């Protein structure tokens, strides 16, 4: 069942649990901007933002393919980008120090979208951490990833939230959604994007400058793709 914008006016604190430093903005930036304009408090929690000194192998390759030198502190740069993105709508940013999949033994792009490694022990501590954090933040609306595209980090966050959280609404992971196509399930919330929403989403996404070339072919590509988005959809777990 679709829920109109007006049905959410009682919401006062929206908490978005993002796997990586960009997923929330990429997926529901318009909705978050609309809720911020309506006077709601917005908190974006990103799970995998931890540093590894002198990354090697595939982890280093994930930095180099963004055009960044090996000497750059990649995650520090990414956290600064996230702060700039959150500032667009006045959202609070919380960065957890768990490590991204390439730092947990996933050694290729294919492995990021395959089965979870048996020796990947991050789910349990992340579940505890998110459970305590969500309890302390006391959100009126809790958002997380649907895991469209099957990125292992997105699935781990979804599973951790499902094990520890209250009622949860899941966003369609973008830009993975472009390749996956429409979902078979009926969304619980459909948020049509206004021009203001779209401009705020573009500004938030554009703050992640290190990702624009790799994900969209540059700022112009990002703008073109966001211009084609009609609505953002949420699903009940």
ABEGO torsion letter per residue (X at the ends): XBBBAAAAAABABBBBBBABBGAAAAAAAAAAAAAAAAGBBBBBBBABABBBBGBBEAAAAAAAAAGBBAABBAAAAAAAAAAAAAAAAGBBBBBBABBBAAAAGBABAAAAABBBBAABAAAAAAAAAAAAAAAAAGBABBBBBAGBGGBAAAAAAAAAAAAABBBBBBBBBOAAAAAAEBBABBBABBBBBBAAAAAAAAAAAAABAAAAAAAAGEAAAAAAAAAABABBBBBBX
